[in-house]
Amino acid sequence: MNTTQTQNKPDVQINRRHFLAGAGGLTFAIGLSEGLITGAFAQSNDSKSSLSAWVTIGFDDTITIMTPTGEMGQGTLTSLPLILAEELDADWSRVKPEYAPPNPQIFGNPNPLLNGGQASLASIAVTGYFTKMRVAGAQARRILMDAVAQKWNVPLSELSTEPSTVVHASSGRKIRYGEIARFATMPTQAPKINPEDLKPVNRFRLIGNKSIGRLDVPSKVNGTAKYGIDVQVPGMVFASVLESPMEGAKPDFVYSADALDIPGVLQVLPLPFGVAVIGSTVEATRAGRNALKVQTTWNTSGVVAATFDSELAKPAYERHAKDPQAKPLDHFKRGDASTSLQSANKIIESSYWTEHCYHAQMEPMNCVAHVAADEKSAELWVGTQTAFLATVVAAGILKTTPDKIKINQQLIGGGFGRRIAADIVAQTVVIANAIKKPVKLILSREDDMAAARPRPMTYHRMQAALDPQGQLVGWHHRIVAENVDAIAAPPRFTARGGRDYIGWNGMDIEYYNVPNIMAEGVREVRGMRVQPLRGIGSGHNKFAVECFVDEVAIARNMDVLAMRLELTKQEPRAQAVLQAVAEMADWKKPRKGRALGLALAEYHGTFAAGIVEVSLNKSSGKIKVHQIWLTVDPGLVIQHDNVLAQLEGAAVYGLSLALIEELNIQKGAVVQSNFNDYPVLRMSDMPEIHTRIISSNAPPTGMGEIGVLPIAPAISNAIFQLTGKRLNHLPMSPKRVKKVIA
């Protein structure tokens, strides 16, 4: 399917207060209150309203369902409409998804992480929208049935539904939803839906149906899918940007004559964040940008990042992890960890490092913008994880309001957190406003890497307390890192008193039955443009946690699986994934020249356990992962194949982060420039991946991040089993491995 429009005439006099247009039909506009949706109204599609619609039923039986998130391969363009369609009792073959406009009041995600915001991140789309979309579907179905009951003069209780059809069993009459849309009288208040009015799980026809595939896959396979980079609009010019090498640096001197001499270059535009080259072709702008590279100097006066070197900074991070004056902030606490350590019979200590990592999304960052002549409205074409943020940022630049910014959401060719930031939107709008033409800005791989918003470098100091009986009674985890929320979500950062929800995520190990826990963070201020990356904070925190669990188990002379089972006796879902993955991998079986490593992870209610089988070439230092076994409990499975795809894809991403990926920073600038010096996992390095899903009737809990988390610690734990040496620094590159095992 193709959900993008690429040959659009820019419509820059923006008014988003509209309903879907089409062949005619009935549009349901559903409002949200706390808990379940209790109030709404529905009108025909030629009416005017300030609400956007969740679902439109056409006279031709087409059902258009709005999806409030961007599609970046995570499958929400299918899974979210599927949830609504289940309660609507829709004929799935007649369903079409449509991107919802950015309007958090209607389409916001109630998950506490977003607090009603509208975005695609952190594996919370299905989790957050599950009840909301079920109730919206149930309300629309009830309105249709009420209309039929009135028309046929029969009690509502005598009516039922089958796919896109209302049925009166006693008379044998049936009527399609499209026919009902022609005569339905719309209530001003939608019916109240209580939890008991929703379908029981055993009556689900669409949710969990393994025969239903993703709607976006066919066009991606046959090459007809259109992404943001494919957008063309009349009168459009192109732009490349030589962006400042670090946050806050400004162009001090720009020699533009050589760039302007290149055929096709129309303009060189100095900007606060860099220098833009405008041209009639992408090739011309790239050539112009390259001409500028050696002819531009930067003013870094007062720029914090200008003195940052990722290698030279490490001793300071280590000092701050032990410094009692560092003023750490607590993230999660249980009992009294400090007292348990002071009175411990034995204290186990260890430390872990993770380096900066780049998102490595395949589709280059891009955006098309057209600003109206009055500079008070604009139209955007962009693949973004945060459509509403994009409108807010654009509106701020133009000194207007977000409702004056129309956004055309495009398919996303890889997000992984990089497209949460709206920097590409801001730059494109600034350029479009300056040149008074529609403009497409595309960052080259080199430009994107130079302007990376990486996962932060982190240092972890771990301590565990054992009592005289050898029981684990205390746990202390201190992370030292730049705070992601301070850059990516300043309001939340401030509201939480400077606590980094994103960067510290995953330190809260509630599922482990340790009576005294303190997880806390120390903030580094280094001026880097840090950003969430797939796995969020759990990507680095679970590495430290799960490696340290193994260290504690070994200090207690316990099997590492047995200790995890001991610590999770009160958490049956954790026990289930551990037992299942151990069975899959044949945990007790000896491996000649190879070893197994285990890790457990929990992310927003989803549990996963992973085992890897590794070998090591001691002369080269290269780790070979031969097999990965993963078991996951994500609650109710909406789409089975999509859960598998997310799990396998996340495992590949986690493997690449564990073994290869590392950004180095010198004087505030990224050293690497492209995949030649920032390699990622290749097909030849792929292991066999074995997966098992443990489904339940519990609410769905999200799949995008969880598969990343067990991989790195499981590899490190396996190498210890193989060599007796521990790899506590990510990535586990050959150079680091050789140094440790020497």
C-alpha positions in Angstrom: 0.0 0.0 0.0 1.1 3.6 -0.4 0.1 6.1 2.3 2.2 8.9 0.9 1.4 11.6 -1.7 4.4 12.8 -3.6 3.3 15.0 -6.5 1.3 17.4 -4.3 0.8 21.0 -5.1 1.8 22.8 -1.9 -1.2 24.0 0.1 0.3 26.5 2.4 -2.8 28.3 3.6 -3.3 25.7 6.3 -6.4 24.7 8.1 -6.3 21.3 9.8 -9.8 21.5 11.1 -11.3 19.2 8.6 -12.7 15.7 8.2 -11.6 13.1 5.7 -13.0 13.6 2.3 -13.7 10.9 -0.2 -16.5 9.0 -1.9 -18.9 10.0 0.9 -19.5 8.3 4.2 -19.8 8.6 7.9 -17.0 10.0 10.1 -16.8 9.3 13.8 -15.0 11.9 15.9 -14.2 10.4 19.2 -13.1 12.4 22.3 -11.1 11.2 25.2 -11.6 11.4 28.9 -9.6 9.7 31.7 -9.8 6.0 31.6 -12.2 4.8 29.0 -13.6 7.0 26.2 -16.9 8.2 27.4 -18.0 11.1 25.2 -17.9 11.9 21.5 -20.0 12.8 18.5 -20.2 11.7 14.9 -21.1 13.7 11.8 -21.3 13.2 8.0 -18.1 14.0 6.2 -19.4 17.3 4.7 -19.7 18.8 8.2 -17.2 21.0 9.9 -15.7 20.2 13.2 -12.6 21.0 15.3 -12.1 17.3 16.0 -10.3 14.9 13.8 -11.8 11.5 13.1 -10.7 8.1 14.3 -12.7 6.2 11.7 -14.6 6.9 8.5 -17.1 4.4 7.0 -17.6 5.1 3.3 -20.8 4.4 1.4 -18.8 1.9 -0.6 -18.0 0.0 2.6 -14.4 1.3 2.8 -13.3 1.8 6.4 -10.6 4.4 6.9 -8.9 4.2 10.3 -6.6 6.8 11.6 -3.2 5.8 13.0 -1.6 8.3 15.3 2.0 7.2 14.9 4.6 7.2 12.2 5.5 3.9 10.5 9.2 3.1 10.6 9.0 -0.7 10.3 7.5 -1.3 13.7 4.2 -2.2 12.2 1.8 0.3 13.9 0.3 1.2 10.5 -1.3 -2.2 10.7 -1.5 -3.1 14.4 -3.2 0.1 15.7 -6.0 0.0 13.0 -6.3 -3.8 13.7 -7.2 -3.1 17.3 -9.9 -0.6 16.4 -11.2 -2.9 13.6 -11.5 -5.8 16.1 -14.0 -3.9 18.3 -15.7 -2.4 15.3 -16.1 -5.9 13.9 -14.8 -4.6 10.6 -14.2 -6.5 7.4 -10.4 -6.3 7.4 -10.2 -6.5 3.6 -12.1 -3.1 3.4 -9.8 -1.3 6.0 -7.4 1.4 4.9 -5.0 3.1 7.4 -4.5 6.8 7.2 -2.0 8.9 9.2 -3.7 11.0 11.8 -2.9 14.7 11.9 -0.8 15.9 14.8 -3.4 16.7 17.5 -2.5 15.3 20.9 -5.9 16.3 22.4 -7.5 13.7 20.2 -4.6 11.4 19.1 -2.3 11.6 22.1 -0.9 8.5 23.8 -2.1 8.2 27.4 1.0 6.2 28.4 2.7 8.1 31.3 6.0 8.3 29.3 4.3 10.6 26.8 1.6 12.0 29.1 -0.9 12.5 26.3 1.7 13.4 23.7 1.7 12.1 20.1 4.9 10.3 19.1 6.4 7.0 17.9 9.0 5.9 20.5 10.0 3.6 23.3 7.7 0.7 22.3 4.6 2.3 23.8 2.3 2.7 20.7 0.4 -0.5 21.1 0.7 -0.4 24.9 -0.7 3.2 25.1 -3.3 3.1 22.4 -4.7 -0.4 23.1 -7.7 0.5 25.2 -8.2 3.9 23.6 -8.6 2.4 20.1 -10.6 -0.6 21.3 -13.1 1.8 22.9 -13.2 4.0 19.8 -14.1 0.9 17.7 -16.7 -0.2 20.1 -18.3 3.2 20.2 -18.5 3.3 16.4 -20.0 -0.2 16.3 -22.6 0.8 18.9 -23.6 3.9 16.9 -24.1 1.8 13.8 -26.2 -0.7 15.7 -28.3 2.1 17.3 -29.0 3.5 13.9 -30.2 0.1 12.6 -32.3 -0.5 15.7 -34.1 2.8 15.1 -34.6 2.2 11.4 -35.9 -1.4 11.7 -37.7 -0.6 15.0 -36.2 -3.5 16.8 -34.5 -3.7 20.2 -30.8 -3.2 20.2 -30.4 -6.4 22.2 -31.7 -8.4 19.2 -28.9 -7.1 16.9 -25.4 -8.5 16.5 -22.6 -7.9 14.1 -20.4 -9.9 11.8 -17.7 -8.5 9.6 -18.9 -5.0 8.5 -22.5 -6.1 8.8 -25.3 -5.6 11.4 -27.5 -8.7 11.7 -31.0 -9.2 13.0 -31.0 -13.0 13.5 -34.7 -13.5 14.2 -35.8 -12.0 10.9 -32.7 -12.9 8.9 -32.1 -9.3 7.9 -28.5 -8.0 7.3 -27.2 -4.6 6.4 -23.6 -3.6 5.5 -21.9 -0.7 7.4 -21.7 1.3 4.2 -25.4 1.2 3.7 -26.0 2.3 7.4 -23.7 5.3 6.8 -26.2 6.6 4.3 -29.1 7.0 6.8 -27.6 7.0 10.3 -28.7 9.8 12.5 -25.7 11.0 14.5 -25.9 11.3 18.3 -24.3 14.4 19.9 -22.9 12.1 22.6 -21.4 8.8 21.8 -22.4 5.8 23.9 -20.6 5.1 27.1 -18.4 2.0 26.8 -17.6 0.0 29.9 -14.8 -2.6 30.2 -17.4 -5.4 30.1 -18.7 -4.1 26.8 -15.5 -4.9 25.0 -14.9 -8.2 23.4 -13.4 -11.0 25.5 -10.1 -12.3 24.2 -11.6 -15.6 23.2 -13.9 -13.8 20.7 -11.1 -11.9 18.9 -11.2 -12.5 15.2 -8.4 -10.1 14.0 -6.1 -9.6 17.0 -3.7 -12.5 17.1 -4.8 -13.8 13.7 -1.6 -15.2 12.1 -3.1 -15.0 8.6 -3.2 -11.2 8.7 0.0 -9.6 7.3 1.3 -6.1 7.6 -0.4 -3.6 5.3 2.9 -1.8 4.5 4.9 -4.8 3.5 3.7 -5.4 -0.1 4.7 -2.0 -1.4 8.1 -2.2 0.4 8.7 -5.6 -1.3 7.7 -4.5 -4.8 9.4 -1.1 -4.6 6.4 1.1 -4.9 6.5 2.4 -1.2 7.3 6.1 -1.0 9.4 7.5 1.7 10.2 11.1 2.7 13.2 11.1 0.5 11.0 10.3 -2.5 8.8 13.4 -2.1 8.6 15.9 -5.0 6.6 19.1 -5.1 6.3 21.7 -7.9 8.9 24.4 -7.8 11.0 22.6 -5.3 14.8 23.3 -5.0 17.3 21.3 -3.0 19.5 22.0 -0.1 22.6 20.6 1.6 23.9 21.8 4.9 27.4 22.1 6.3 26.3 21.8 9.9 28.3 23.0 12.9 30.5 20.2 14.1 29.2 20.6 17.7 26.2 22.1 19.5 26.4 25.9 19.7 29.2 26.5 17.2 28.5 29.1 14.5 30.1 29.8 11.2 32.7 32.5 11.7 33.9 32.9 8.1 32.4 31.4 5.0 34.2 31.7 1.6 31.4 30.9 -0.9 32.9 31.8 -4.3 34.0 28.3 -5.2 30.6 26.8 -4.2 28.7 29.4 -6.3 30.9 28.6 -9.3 29.5 25.1 -9.4 26.8 24.7 -12.1 23.4 24.3 -10.5 24.3 26.0 -7.2 21.8 28.9 -6.7 22.7 30.3 -3.3 24.9 30.0 -0.3 23.1 30.8 2.9 25.0 31.3 6.3 22.7 30.3 9.1 23.0 30.1 12.9 23.5 26.3 12.8 25.7 26.1 9.7 25.8 27.0 6.1 23.2 25.9 3.5 23.8 25.4 -0.2 20.7 25.8 -2.4 20.7 24.3 -5.8 18.6 22.9 -8.7 19.9 19.3 -8.1 21.0 17.2 -5.1 24.4 16.7 -6.9 24.9 20.4 -7.2 24.2 21.1 -3.5 26.5 18.3 -2.4 29.3 19.6 -4.6 28.8 23.1 -3.2 28.7 21.9 0.4 32.0 20.0 -0.2 33.6 23.1 -1.6 32.6 24.9 1.6 34.0 22.3 4.0 37.6 23.5 3.8 36.7 27.1 3.4 34.6 27.7 6.6 35.8 28.4 10.1 33.7 28.0 13.2 33.4 30.2 16.3 33.4 27.8 19.3 33.8 30.5 22.0 31.8 29.4 25.0 30.8 26.1 23.4 30.8 23.4 26.1 31.5 20.5 23.8 34.6 22.1 22.2 36.8 20.7 25.0 35.2 17.2 25.2 37.2 14.2 24.2 35.5 10.9 24.9 38.7 9.1 25.8 40.2 11.9 27.9 37.0 12.3 29.8 36.9 8.7 31.2 39.0 9.3 34.4 36.6 12.1 35.4 33.6 9.8 34.9 35.2 7.2 37.1 36.0 9.8 39.8 32.4 11.0 39.8 31.1 7.5 40.2 32.9 7.2 43.6 32.8 10.9 44.7 30.4 11.3 47.6 30.1 15.0 46.7 28.9 14.2 43.2 25.3 14.7 44.3 23.6 11.7 42.6 19.9 11.7 42.2 17.9 8.5 42.9 16.0 6.8 40.2 14.8 3.7 42.0 15.1 2.6 45.6 13.9 -0.2 47.8 14.9 -0.7 51.4 18.2 0.7 52.6 21.0 -0.2 50.2 23.6 1.9 52.0 23.1 0.2 55.4 23.1 -3.3 53.7 26.5 -2.5 52.2 27.9 -1.2 55.4 26.9 -4.3 57.3 27.6 -6.8 54.5 29.6 -10.0 55.2 31.0 -9.6 51.6 30.8 -6.8 49.0 31.2 -7.5 45.3 32.1 -4.6 43.1 32.5 -4.1 39.3 32.3 -1.4 36.7 31.2 -1.1 33.1 31.6 1.2 30.1 29.5 1.9 27.0 30.6 4.2 24.2 28.6 6.7 22.2 26.6 5.0 19.4 25.1 6.3 16.2 21.6 5.4 15.1 22.7 4.2 11.6 19.2 4.6 10.1 19.2 3.6 6.4 17.1 6.5 5.0 19.1 9.7 5.2 17.5 12.5 7.3 15.3 14.6 5.0 12.4 17.0 4.9 10.5 19.1 2.4 9.1 22.5 3.5 7.1 25.2 1.9 6.5 28.4 3.8 3.6 30.7 2.8 4.2 34.2 1.5 3.0 35.7 4.8 5.4 33.5 6.7 2.6 32.5 9.1 1.8 29.0 7.8 3.8 26.2 6.2 3.4 22.7 4.8 5.9 19.9 5.6 6.6 16.5 4.1 8.7 14.4 6.5 9.1 11.0 8.0 9.2 11.8 11.7 8.7 10.0 15.0 7.2 13.2 16.5 4.8 14.8 14.1 3.3 17.2 16.7 6.8 18.3 17.8 7.6 19.0 14.2 4.6 21.4 14.0 5.5 23.1 17.3 9.1 23.6 16.2 8.1 24.9 12.7 5.5 27.2 14.4 8.1 28.6 16.8 10.4 29.5 13.9 7.6 31.3 12.1 6.2 32.8 15.2 2.8 31.3 14.6 0.7 28.5 16.1 1.0 24.7 15.4 -2.4 24.6 13.8 -0.9 26.7 11.0 1.6 23.9 10.1 0.3 21.1 7.9 2.4 18.0 8.1 2.3 15.1 5.6 3.6 12.1 7.4 5.8 9.9 5.3 7.0 6.3 5.6 10.2 6.2 7.7 13.2 4.3 6.5 14.6 3.7 9.9 14.1 5.7 13.1 15.7 4.0 16.1 15.2 7.3 18.0 17.1 9.6 15.6 13.8 10.9 14.1 12.5 11.9 17.5 14.5 15.1 17.2 13.1 17.8 15.0 16.4 19.4 13.9 15.9 18.4 10.3 12.5 20.1 10.3 13.9 23.2 12.0 16.7 23.6 9.4 14.4 23.0 6.4 11.8 25.6 7.6 14.5 28.2 8.2 15.9 27.6 4.7 12.4 27.6 3.1 11.5 30.8 4.9 14.7 32.5 3.7 14.5 31.6 0.1 10.7 31.7 -0.3 10.5 28.4 -2.3 9.7 24.8 -1.5 12.9 23.1 -0.5 14.0 19.6 0.1 16.9 19.2 2.6 18.7 15.8 2.5 21.6 15.1 4.8 24.4 13.0 3.4 25.6 10.1 5.5 28.7 12.2 6.3 26.6 15.2 7.3 24.3 13.1 9.5 27.1 11.4 11.2 28.9 14.6 11.9 25.7 16.0 13.4 25.0 12.8 15.2 22.6 12.7 18.2 24.2 9.6 19.7 23.4 7.4 22.7 25.6 8.9 25.5 28.8 7.4 26.8 28.1 5.8 30.2 30.0 4.5 33.2 28.5 2.2 35.7 29.7 1.4 39.2 28.1 -1.7 40.7 28.1 -3.0 44.3 26.3 -6.0 45.8 26.1 -7.0 49.5 26.0 -10.6 50.7 24.9 -11.6 54.2 26.7 -14.3 56.3 24.5 -16.9 54.6 25.7 -15.8 51.2 22.3 -14.3 50.3 22.1 -11.2 48.1 20.7 -8.5 50.4 21.9 -5.2 48.8 22.4 -3.7 45.4 23.9 -0.3 44.4 24.0 0.9 40.8 25.4 4.4 39.9 25.5 5.6 36.3 27.6 8.5 35.2 26.5 10.0 31.9 25.2 13.0 30.1 21.4 13.2 30.6 19.3 12.4 27.5 16.2 14.0 28.9 18.0 17.3 29.4 18.4 17.5 25.6 15.5 15.5 24.3 12.7 16.3 26.8 13.6 19.4 28.9 10.1 19.8 30.4 10.1 16.2 31.8 13.7 16.6 32.9 12.8 19.7 34.9 9.6 18.2 36.3 11.5 15.1 37.6 14.0 17.3 39.3 16.9 16.6 36.9 16.4 12.9 36.8 17.0 11.3 33.4 14.0 9.1 32.7 15.4 8.0 29.3 19.1 7.5 30.2 18.4 5.8 33.5 15.6 3.6 32.2 16.4 -0.1 33.0 18.2 0.5 36.3 14.9 -0.2 38.1 15.1 -3.9 38.7 11.8 -4.4 40.6 11.5 -8.0 39.3 14.6 -9.1 41.1 13.8 -9.9 44.8 16.6 -8.0 46.4 15.5 -6.3 49.6 17.7 -3.3 49.4 18.3 -1.5 46.1 19.6 2.0 45.2 19.8 3.0 41.5 21.0 6.5 41.0 22.6 8.8 38.4 25.3 11.5 38.2 24.9 14.0 35.4 27.8 14.9 33.2 27.5 18.2 31.2 29.7 17.8 28.2 27.7 19.6 25.5 27.0 16.6 23.3 23.7 16.3 21.4 22.7 13.0 23.0 19.5 11.4 22.0 17.5 8.2 22.7 18.6 5.1 20.7 16.8 1.8 20.2 16.8 0.1 23.6 16.6 3.5 25.3 18.6 3.7 28.6 18.0 0.0 29.1 20.4 -0.6 26.2 23.4 0.3 28.4 21.9 -0.2 31.9 20.8 -3.9 31.3 24.3 -4.6 30.0 25.7 -3.5 33.4 22.9 -5.1 35.4 22.9 -8.5 33.7 26.7 -8.8 33.6 26.8 -8.0 37.3 24.1 -10.6 38.1 26.5 -13.2 36.6 29.4 -11.8 38.7 27.3 -12.1 41.8 26.2 -15.6 41.0 29.8 -16.7 40.4 30.8 -15.1 43.7 28.1 -17.1 45.4 29.2 -20.3 43.6 25.8 -20.5 41.9 24.7 -21.4 38.4 23.7 -18.1 36.7 20.4 -19.5 35.6 19.6 -20.9 39.0 20.3 -17.5 40.7 18.0 -15.7 38.3 15.3 -18.2 39.0 15.9 -17.7 42.7 15.6 -13.9 42.4 12.4 -14.0 40.3 10.3 -16.4 42.4 7.7 -13.7 42.8 7.6 -12.9 39.1 6.1 -15.8 37.1 6.5 -14.2 33.7 10.2 -13.8 34.3 10.5 -17.4 35.4 8.6 -18.5 32.3 10.9 -16.9 29.8 14.0 -18.0 31.7 12.9 -21.6 31.8 11.7 -21.6 28.2 15.0 -20.1 26.8 17.0 -22.6 28.9 15.0 -25.5 27.4 15.4 -24.1 23.8 19.2 -23.8 24.1 19.7 -27.0 26.1 21.5 -25.0 28.8 23.3 -27.8 30.5 24.8 -29.3 27.3 28.6 -28.9 27.1 29.9 -27.1 24.0 33.4 -27.9 22.7 35.3 -24.7 22.0 32.1 -22.7 22.6 30.2 -21.3 25.6 26.7 -20.1 26.4 25.8 -16.8 28.1 22.4 -15.8 29.6 20.7 -12.5 30.2 17.2 -11.5 31.4 15.5 -8.2 30.6 12.3 -6.4 31.3 11.1 -3.3 29.5 7.8 -1.6 30.3 6.2 -4.9 31.3 7.6 -7.1 28.5 9.9 -9.8 29.7 12.6 -11.5 27.5 15.4 -13.9 28.2 18.3 -14.5 25.8 21.0 -17.1 25.4 23.9 -16.8 23.0 26.4 -19.4 21.9 29.9 -17.9 21.2 33.4 -18.8 20.2 36.5 -16.7 20.2 39.5 -16.4 17.9 42.1 -15.5 20.4 44.7 -14.4 17.9 42.4 -11.9 16.2 40.2 -11.1 19.2 37.1 -11.5 17.1 34.0 -12.9 18.8 31.8 -15.2 16.7 28.1 -15.5 17.8 26.8 -18.8 16.4 23.3 -18.9 17.8 20.9 -16.7 19.6 17.8 -18.1 21.5 15.2 -15.5 22.6 12.0 -16.0 24.5 9.6 -13.1 25.1 6.4 -12.5 27.0 4.8 -9.4 25.5 1.3 -10.0 27.0 -1.4 -10.2 24.4 0.1 -10.6 20.9 -1.6 -8.3 18.3 0.3 -9.6 15.3 2.4 -12.8 15.7 4.7 -12.3 12.7 5.3 -8.7 13.6 6.3 -9.7 17.1 8.8 -12.1 15.6 10.1 -9.5 13.2 10.6 -7.0 16.0 12.4 -9.5 18.2 14.7 -10.7 15.4 15.4 -7.2 14.1 16.2 -5.9 17.6 18.5 -8.9 18.2 20.5 -7.9 15.1 20.6 -4.3 16.2 21.7 -5.4 19.7 24.4 -7.6 18.2 25.8 -4.8 16.2 25.9 -2.5 19.2 27.5 -5.2 21.3 30.4 -6.1 19.0 31.1 -3.2 16.6 29.5 0.2 16.9 31.3 3.1 18.5 31.5 6.8 17.9 34.6 8.6 19.1 34.6 12.3 20.0 37.6 14.7 19.8 37.3 18.4 20.6 33.5 18.0 20.5 33.4 16.6 17.0 32.6 13.1 15.8 35.7 11.4 14.4 33.9 8.9 12.2 32.4 9.9 8.9 30.6 7.0 7.2 30.2 3.2 7.3 33.8 2.8 6.3 35.0 3.8 9.8 31.7 3.2 11.6 31.0 -0.4 10.5 27.7 -2.2 11.4 26.9 -5.9 11.4 27.1 -7.6 8.1 25.2 -10.6 6.8 28.2 -12.8 7.1 28.3 -12.2 10.8 24.6 -13.2 11.4 24.0 -16.1 13.7 21.0 -18.4 13.7 18.2 -16.8 15.7 15.6 -19.0 17.5 12.6 -17.4 19.0 9.6 -18.3 21.1 6.6 -16.2 22.1 4.8 -16.7 25.3 1.4 -15.1 24.8 -1.1 -14.3 27.5 -4.3 -12.4 27.9 -2.6 -9.6 29.8 -2.6 -6.2 28.0 0.1 -5.9 25.3 3.4 -4.4 26.5 5.5 -3.5 23.5 8.2 -5.1 21.4 10.5 -2.5 19.7 13.2 -2.3 22.3 13.2 -5.6 24.3 15.1 -7.8 21.8 18.1 -5.5 22.0 18.6 -5.8 25.7 19.7 -9.4 26.4 22.3 -9.6 23.6 25.3 -7.6 24.9 25.3 -9.0 28.4 24.7 -12.5 27.2 27.8 -12.3 25.0 29.9 -10.9 27.8 28.7 -13.6 30.1 29.4 -16.3 27.5 33.0 -15.0 27.0 33.6 -15.3 30.7 32.4 -18.9 30.7 34.8 -19.5 27.8 37.9 -17.7 29.0 37.4 -16.8 32.6 37.9 -13.1 31.6 35.2 -10.5 31.7 34.4 -8.0 29.0 33.0 -5.0 30.7 33.3 -2.4 27.9 31.0 -2.0 24.9 31.5 -2.5 22.1 33.4 -5.8 22.6 35.7 -5.1 19.7 38.7 -7.3 18.8 41.1 -4.7 20.1 39.4 -4.6 23.5 39.0 -8.4 23.6 42.7 -9.0 23.0 43.7 -6.5 25.7 41.5 -8.3 28.2 42.5 -11.9 27.4 46.2 -11.1 27.0 
